[in-house]
Amino acid sequence: MAIDNEVTVLDLRGLICPLPVLKTRKALSRLHVGERLSVQATDPMSDIDLPHFCQEHGHRLVEKTTKDDIRIFLIEKGG
């Protein structure tokens, strides 16, 4: 995990379900409400799992982009 201009970056490339969600949950637990986490994942299921996780746990999916086969989720920690 690295911090880049006030956004924590979590590289989960190569991991498959359920690891992207589990590691995202752990990383968010270390952040304060309102801080942002950029998650990079290659698992196609993350397209479904991470938005669902955010909705269920009160986090905000700010942006989702795809570059080559890398899915990038910008998540703001909720309260």
Backbone as CSV, one residue per row, in Angstrom:
resi,resn,N_x,N_y,N_z,CA_x,CA_y,CA_z,C_x,C_y,C_z
1,MET,0.847,-1.167,0.000,0.000,0.000,0.000,0.897,1.236,0.000
2,ALA,0.583,2.190,-0.859,1.374,3.417,-0.972,0.437,4.617,-0.954
3,ILE,0.963,5.774,-0.553,0.165,7.001,-0.545,0.674,7.899,-1.660
4,ASP,-0.255,8.339,-2.540,0.092,9.157,-3.685,-0.846,10.356,-3.730
5,ASN,-0.335,11.541,-3.355,-1.154,12.764,-3.365,-2.463,12.595,-2.604
6,GLU,-2.375,12.186,-1.342,-3.536,12.069,-0.460,-4.468,10.908,-0.818
7,VAL,-4.090,10.046,-1.738,-4.877,8.861,-2.060,-3.988,7.654,-1.784
8,THR,-4.488,6.721,-0.985,-3.755,5.496,-0.712,-3.981,4.549,-1.885
9,VAL,-2.906,3.965,-2.406,-2.996,3.069,-3.559,-2.797,1.635,-3.080
10,LEU,-3.717,0.756,-3.481,-3.674,-0.649,-3.117,-3.590,-1.474,-4.396
11,ASP,-2.461,-2.140,-4.600,-2.231,-2.938,-5.806,-2.644,-4.384,-5.538
12,LEU,-3.757,-4.790,-6.128,-4.272,-6.139,-5.949,-4.257,-6.925,-7.260
13,ARG,-3.423,-6.485,-8.183,-3.344,-7.174,-9.478,-2.897,-8.616,-9.276
14,GLY,-3.568,-9.527,-9.974,-3.220,-10.938,-9.901,-3.986,-11.715,-8.844
15,LEU,-4.671,-11.036,-7.949,-5.449,-11.724,-6.917,-6.860,-11.997,-7.422
16,ILE,-7.433,-13.126,-6.983,-8.790,-13.477,-7.406,-9.734,-13.484,-6.207
17,CYS,-11.007,-13.459,-6.523,-12.082,-13.443,-5.540,-11.865,-14.541,-4.504
18,PRO,-12.018,-14.237,-3.240,-12.538,-13.034,-2.599,-11.450,-12.072,-2.123
19,LEU,-10.195,-12.317,-2.460,-9.092,-11.515,-1.917,-9.185,-10.014,-2.188
20,PRO,-9.574,-9.555,-3.397,-9.660,-8.104,-3.591,-10.594,-7.398,-2.592
21,VAL,-11.735,-8.002,-2.316,-12.666,-7.389,-1.362,-12.099,-7.455,0.054
22,LEU,-11.550,-8.595,0.431,-11.015,-8.741,1.783,-9.866,-7.777,2.050
23,LYS,-8.976,-7.626,1.083,-7.838,-6.717,1.260,-8.278,-5.250,1.196
24,THR,-9.300,-4.964,0.399,-9.855,-3.609,0.348,-10.479,-3.260,1.698
25,ARG,-11.235,-4.185,2.264,-11.848,-3.964,3.581,-10.774,-3.667,4.632
26,LYS,-9.708,-4.445,4.625,-8.631,-4.254,5.601,-7.960,-2.887,5.421
27,ALA,-7.698,-2.515,4.162,-7.056,-1.219,3.889,-7.958,-0.064,4.311
28,LEU,-9.253,-0.164,4.048,-10.185,0.902,4.432,-10.280,1.031,5.949
29,SER,-10.096,-0.063,6.670,-10.193,-0.007,8.130,-9.084,0.856,8.730
30,ARG,-7.997,1.056,8.001,-6.877,1.873,8.475,-7.028,3.356,8.130
31,LEU,-8.034,3.690,7.314,-8.230,5.073,6.874,-9.279,5.768,7.727
32,HIS,-9.267,7.090,7.680,-10.286,7.898,8.352,-11.425,8.161,7.376
33,VAL,-12.595,8.452,7.929,-13.762,8.783,7.107,-13.406,9.928,6.170
34,GLY,-13.744,9.765,4.893,-13.476,10.789,3.884,-12.180,10.587,3.123
35,GLU,-11.272,9.771,3.656,-10.026,9.496,2.935,-10.323,8.552,1.773
36,ARG,-9.445,8.598,0.791,-9.680,7.828,-0.441,-8.652,6.736,-0.646
37,LEU,-9.143,5.646,-1.254,-8.332,4.478,-1.561,-8.488,4.171,-3.041
38,SER,-7.366,4.036,-3.745,-7.384,3.634,-5.147,-6.989,2.164,-5.206
39,VAL,-7.919,1.335,-5.653,-7.700,-0.110,-5.716,-7.462,-0.505,-7.165
40,GLN,-6.352,-1.203,-7.408,-6.031,-1.712,-8.743,-6.202,-3.222,-8.718
41,ALA,-7.085,-3.740,-9.575,-7.372,-5.174,-9.596,-7.480,-5.676,-11.026
42,THR,-7.180,-6.950,-11.210,-7.307,-7.568,-12.531,-8.417,-8.621,-12.558
43,ASP,-8.942,-9.003,-11.425,-10.007,-10.004,-11.371,-11.295,-9.419,-11.951
44,PRO,-11.855,-10.022,-13.002,-13.098,-9.507,-13.591,-14.257,-9.431,-12.594
45,MET,-14.261,-10.301,-11.596,-15.333,-10.282,-10.602,-15.285,-9.027,-9.724
46,SER,-14.144,-8.357,-9.697,-14.053,-7.127,-8.902,-14.997,-6.053,-9.444
47,ASP,-15.353,-6.131,-10.737,-16.315,-5.188,-11.317,-17.663,-5.264,-10.608
48,ILE,-17.997,-6.424,-10.100,-19.254,-6.631,-9.375,-19.028,-6.526,-7.871
49,ASP,-17.989,-7.200,-7.400,-17.762,-7.342,-5.958,-17.430,-6.030,-5.245
50,LEU,-16.537,-5.226,-5.807,-16.129,-4.007,-5.105,-17.247,-2.959,-5.037
51,PRO,-17.989,-2.684,-6.128,-19.121,-1.754,-5.994,-20.167,-2.253,-4.986
52,HIS,-20.420,-3.561,-4.994,-21.383,-4.135,-4.054,-20.879,-3.973,-2.616
53,PHE,-19.603,-4.244,-2.394,-18.998,-4.067,-1.074,-19.162,-2.625,-0.599
54,CYS,-18.876,-1.659,-1.478,-19.006,-0.246,-1.113,-20.434,0.096,-0.709
55,GLN,-21.378,-0.361,-1.497,-22.788,-0.069,-1.229,-23.227,-0.686,0.098
56,GLU,-22.815,-1.905,0.362,-23.223,-2.609,1.574,-22.598,-2.035,2.840
57,HIS,-21.426,-1.423,2.727,-20.697,-0.980,3.912,-20.588,0.540,4.038
58,GLY,-21.337,1.270,3.208,-21.421,2.723,3.365,-20.251,3.518,2.821
59,HIS,-19.463,2.901,1.940,-18.367,3.620,1.300,-18.867,4.145,-0.047
60,ARG,-18.178,5.145,-0.589,-18.620,5.730,-1.866,-17.631,5.357,-2.958
61,LEU,-18.156,4.737,-4.006,-17.345,4.460,-5.194,-17.336,5.738,-6.021
62,VAL,-16.233,6.457,-5.965,-16.114,7.756,-6.616,-15.958,7.593,-8.116
63,GLU,-15.153,6.614,-8.513,-14.841,6.443,-9.934,-14.361,5.022,-10.181
64,LYS,-14.717,4.496,-11.350,-14.219,3.200,-11.782,-13.719,3.352,-13.213
65,THR,-12.466,3.039,-13.440,-11.906,3.114,-14.784,-11.196,1.807,-15.089
66,THR,-10.950,1.586,-16.373,-10.217,0.406,-16.803,-9.107,0.844,-17.741
67,LYS,-7.908,0.354,-17.481,-6.760,0.643,-18.338,-6.111,-0.700,-18.660
68,ASP,-6.154,-1.063,-19.932,-5.739,-2.398,-20.369,-6.599,-3.414,-19.614
69,ASP,-6.011,-4.315,-18.855,-6.824,-5.276,-18.097,-6.876,-4.928,-16.613
70,ILE,-6.479,-3.709,-16.272,-6.461,-3.288,-14.868,-7.692,-2.432,-14.579
71,ARG,-8.448,-2.867,-13.584,-9.607,-2.116,-13.127,-9.166,-1.255,-11.958
72,ILE,-9.502,0.026,-12.009,-9.095,0.963,-10.965,-10.346,1.542,-10.329
73,PHE,-10.461,1.334,-9.023,-11.613,1.799,-8.257,-11.139,2.869,-7.285
74,LEU,-11.751,4.046,-7.333,-11.456,5.087,-6.370,-12.584,5.087,-5.355
75,ILE,-12.239,4.739,-4.110,-13.235,4.554,-3.047,-12.981,5.575,-1.946
76,GLU,-14.056,6.221,-1.511,-13.991,7.146,-0.382,-14.591,6.450,0.832
77,LYS,-13.835,6.413,1.927,-14.324,5.731,3.115,-15.516,6.459,3.712
78,GLY,-16.549,5.678,3.979,-17.755,6.213,4.602,-17.699,6.119,6.102
79,GLY,-18.730,6.622,6.744,-18.768,6.655,8.198,-19.527,5.599,8.812
